[in-house]
Amino acid sequence: MTEHMDERGVTIWFTGLSGAGKSTLAEGLFHELRRRDMKVELLDGDVVRTNLSKGLGFSKEDRDINILRIGFVANLLTRNGVATIVSAVSPYQDARNQCRAMIKDFVEVYVHATVDECERRDVKGLYKKARAGEITGFTGVDDPYEEPSSPEIYVETMTQSPSESLQLILDRLGDMGYIDETARLVGHAKSHSGLTDLDGEIGRDLAGRHSAEPQSN
């Protein structure tokens, strides 16, 4: 275990629109940190919603509750020396700020891609449903996404490959003293952790069960 992470944990919070690439990068980072023999956990917004936040809707209040619950768990893990990766749309600045205030070591990663680009990718098929009026209040379509004002890490997934974005994240974590080795240690061929909604199945199911409301945070 690295000296830094043995002494303190950190929450690495991925925020961005649905389809921006949060789950892909969170997955990649999870495997990289595990290869460094760190204690690592991954909290995915959709996965948490189906378990810890089951029963919540998609009003602003319920979205904020979901995010704050994720923040609460992340804080418990972080203060016990765990590198905690969060992947959640988390569209509202105030809720993210509350999580930042709660967690001593908080690294916000803004995964940026435009609405048009995310809609073009549309892995979960949710933008199409939102445009058709099948779901309402969808972040980026008819509900706002409040961009981070000063994230610790900014990645531009429209111009960077996932590998390039992941390397940038590792470099910045190294600069901040959270890891010692910043070179990639994991190849492209790796198994899915099962901790993120990488194929969008959970997100599609959530949208189907909440047809009058949007995707999870």
C-alpha positions as CSV (number, residue, x, y, z in Angstrom):
1,M,0.0,0.0,0.0
2,T,1.3,3.4,-0.8
3,E,2.5,5.6,2.0
4,H,0.1,8.5,1.1
5,M,-3.1,6.4,0.9
6,D,-2.1,4.4,4.0
7,E,-2.2,7.6,6.0
8,R,-5.3,9.2,4.5
9,G,-8.2,8.4,2.1
10,V,-9.6,10.6,-0.6
11,T,-12.9,10.9,-2.4
12,I,-12.5,11.3,-6.2
13,W,-15.9,12.7,-7.4
14,F,-16.7,12.3,-11.1
15,T,-19.5,14.7,-12.2
16,G,-20.8,15.4,-15.6
17,L,-23.7,14.8,-18.0
18,S,-25.1,11.4,-18.6
19,G,-22.9,9.9,-21.4
20,A,-19.9,12.2,-20.8
21,G,-17.7,9.3,-19.8
22,K,-17.8,9.2,-16.0
23,S,-18.4,5.5,-15.6
24,T,-15.6,4.6,-18.1
25,L,-13.1,6.8,-16.3
26,A,-14.2,5.7,-12.9
27,E,-13.8,2.1,-13.9
28,G,-10.3,2.7,-15.3
29,L,-9.2,4.6,-12.2
30,F,-10.7,1.9,-9.9
31,H,-8.4,-0.7,-11.6
32,E,-5.4,1.5,-11.6
33,L,-5.7,2.2,-7.8
34,R,-6.3,-1.4,-7.0
35,R,-3.1,-2.3,-8.9
36,R,-1.3,0.1,-6.6
37,D,-2.6,-2.0,-3.7
38,M,-4.8,0.7,-2.3
39,K,-8.0,0.2,-0.5
40,V,-10.6,1.3,-3.1
41,E,-14.4,1.5,-3.3
42,L,-16.5,2.8,-6.1
43,L,-19.9,4.4,-5.6
44,D,-22.0,4.7,-8.8
45,G,-25.0,7.0,-8.8
46,D,-27.4,4.6,-10.5
47,V,-26.2,1.6,-8.5
48,V,-26.6,3.6,-5.2
49,R,-30.1,4.7,-6.2
50,T,-31.2,1.1,-6.7
51,N,-30.0,0.2,-3.2
52,L,-29.3,2.9,-0.6
53,S,-31.7,5.3,-2.2
54,K,-34.3,2.9,-3.5
55,G,-37.7,4.7,-3.5
56,L,-36.4,8.2,-4.1
57,G,-37.9,10.0,-7.1
58,F,-36.2,12.5,-9.4
59,S,-37.3,15.8,-8.0
60,K,-34.4,18.2,-7.1
61,E,-35.0,17.4,-3.4
62,D,-34.7,13.7,-4.0
63,R,-31.7,14.0,-6.3
64,D,-30.0,16.1,-3.6
65,I,-30.8,13.5,-0.9
66,N,-29.3,10.8,-3.1
67,I,-26.1,12.8,-3.6
68,L,-25.8,13.6,0.1
69,R,-26.2,10.0,0.9
70,I,-23.4,9.1,-1.4
71,G,-21.4,11.9,0.2
72,F,-22.1,10.5,3.7
73,V,-20.9,7.0,2.7
74,A,-17.9,8.5,0.9
75,N,-16.9,10.4,4.0
76,L,-17.1,7.3,6.2
77,L,-14.8,5.4,3.7
78,T,-12.4,8.3,3.2
79,R,-11.8,9.0,6.8
80,N,-10.9,5.3,7.2
81,G,-8.2,5.5,4.6
82,V,-10.1,4.3,1.6
83,A,-9.7,5.8,-1.9
84,T,-13.4,6.3,-2.7
85,I,-14.4,6.9,-6.3
86,V,-17.8,8.4,-6.9
87,S,-19.5,8.5,-10.4
88,A,-22.7,10.5,-10.4
89,V,-24.3,13.2,-12.6
90,S,-24.7,15.3,-9.4
91,P,-26.1,18.2,-11.4
92,Y,-26.5,20.8,-8.6
93,Q,-23.5,22.8,-7.3
94,D,-24.9,23.2,-3.8
95,A,-25.2,19.5,-3.2
96,R,-21.6,18.9,-4.5
97,N,-20.4,21.7,-2.3
98,Q,-22.1,20.1,0.8
99,C,-20.3,16.9,0.0
100,R,-17.0,18.8,-0.4
101,A,-17.5,20.5,3.0
102,M,-18.3,17.1,4.6
103,I,-15.2,15.3,3.2
104,K,-11.8,16.4,4.2
105,D,-10.0,15.1,1.1
106,F,-12.2,15.8,-1.9
107,V,-11.1,15.9,-5.5
108,E,-13.8,16.9,-8.0
109,V,-13.3,15.6,-11.5
110,Y,-15.5,17.4,-14.1
111,V,-16.0,15.1,-17.1
112,H,-17.0,17.4,-19.8
113,A,-18.8,16.8,-23.0
114,T,-21.6,18.9,-24.6
115,V,-25.2,17.9,-24.5
116,D,-25.1,17.4,-28.3
117,E,-22.1,15.0,-27.9
118,C,-23.7,13.1,-25.1
119,E,-26.9,12.8,-27.0
120,R,-25.0,11.5,-30.0
121,R,-23.4,8.8,-27.8
122,D,-26.7,8.1,-25.9
123,V,-25.5,4.8,-24.5
124,K,-28.6,4.5,-22.3
125,G,-31.1,5.8,-24.8
126,L,-32.3,8.4,-22.4
127,Y,-31.8,11.6,-24.4
128,K,-34.0,10.1,-27.1
129,K,-36.7,9.4,-24.6
130,A,-36.3,12.9,-23.1
131,R,-36.6,14.6,-26.6
132,A,-39.7,12.5,-27.2
133,G,-41.2,13.6,-24.0
134,E,-41.2,10.1,-22.6
135,I,-39.2,11.3,-19.5
136,T,-39.2,14.8,-18.2
137,G,-36.8,16.9,-16.1
138,F,-33.9,15.2,-17.8
139,T,-30.5,16.8,-17.0
140,G,-29.2,18.7,-19.9
141,V,-32.5,18.6,-21.9
142,D,-35.1,20.2,-19.7
143,D,-33.4,20.3,-16.3
144,P,-30.1,22.2,-15.6
145,Y,-26.6,20.9,-15.1
146,E,-24.6,23.4,-13.0
147,E,-21.0,23.1,-14.1
148,P,-18.3,23.0,-11.4
149,S,-16.7,26.4,-11.0
150,S,-13.3,25.2,-10.0
151,P,-12.9,21.4,-10.2
152,E,-9.5,20.0,-9.2
153,I,-9.4,18.0,-12.4
154,Y,-11.0,18.8,-15.8
155,V,-11.2,16.3,-18.6
156,E,-12.5,17.0,-22.0
157,T,-13.8,13.7,-23.4
158,M,-14.7,15.2,-26.8
159,T,-11.0,15.7,-27.6
160,Q,-9.3,13.3,-25.3
161,S,-9.4,9.5,-25.6
162,P,-10.4,7.6,-22.4
163,S,-6.7,6.6,-22.0
164,E,-5.6,10.2,-22.3
165,S,-8.2,11.4,-19.8
166,L,-7.3,8.7,-17.3
167,Q,-3.6,9.6,-17.6
168,L,-4.4,13.2,-16.9
169,I,-6.3,12.2,-13.8
170,L,-3.4,10.0,-12.6
171,D,-1.0,12.8,-13.2
172,R,-3.1,15.3,-11.1
173,L,-3.5,12.8,-8.3
174,G,0.2,12.4,-8.3
175,D,0.7,16.2,-8.2
176,M,-1.7,16.3,-5.2
177,G,0.2,13.6,-3.4
178,Y,-2.4,10.9,-3.4
179,I,-0.4,8.4,-5.5
180,D,3.3,8.0,-6.0
181,E,3.3,6.2,-9.4
182,T,1.4,8.0,-12.1
183,A,2.3,5.8,-15.1
184,R,-0.5,3.5,-16.3
185,L,-0.1,0.0,-14.6
186,V,-3.3,-1.6,-16.1
187,G,-3.7,-2.5,-19.7
188,H,-6.9,-2.0,-21.7
189,A,-8.0,-5.6,-21.3
190,K,-9.6,-5.8,-17.8
191,S,-12.8,-7.2,-16.4
192,H,-15.7,-5.0,-15.4
193,S,-15.7,-4.3,-11.7
194,G,-19.5,-4.7,-11.5
195,L,-19.7,-1.5,-9.5
196,T,-20.7,0.9,-12.3
197,D,-23.6,1.0,-14.7
198,L,-21.1,0.7,-17.6
199,D,-23.6,-0.7,-20.1
200,G,-26.4,1.5,-19.0
201,E,-28.8,-1.3,-18.1
202,I,-29.6,0.1,-14.6
203,G,-30.1,3.6,-16.0
204,R,-32.5,2.4,-18.6
205,D,-34.4,0.4,-16.0
206,L,-34.6,3.5,-13.7
207,A,-35.9,5.6,-16.5
208,G,-38.5,3.0,-17.4
209,R,-39.8,2.8,-13.8
210,H,-39.9,6.6,-13.5
211,S,-41.3,7.4,-16.9
212,A,-42.4,10.8,-15.8
213,E,-39.0,11.7,-14.4
214,P,-35.3,11.7,-15.5
215,Q,-32.2,9.6,-15.0
216,S,-30.6,9.2,-11.7
217,N,-28.0,11.5,-10.3
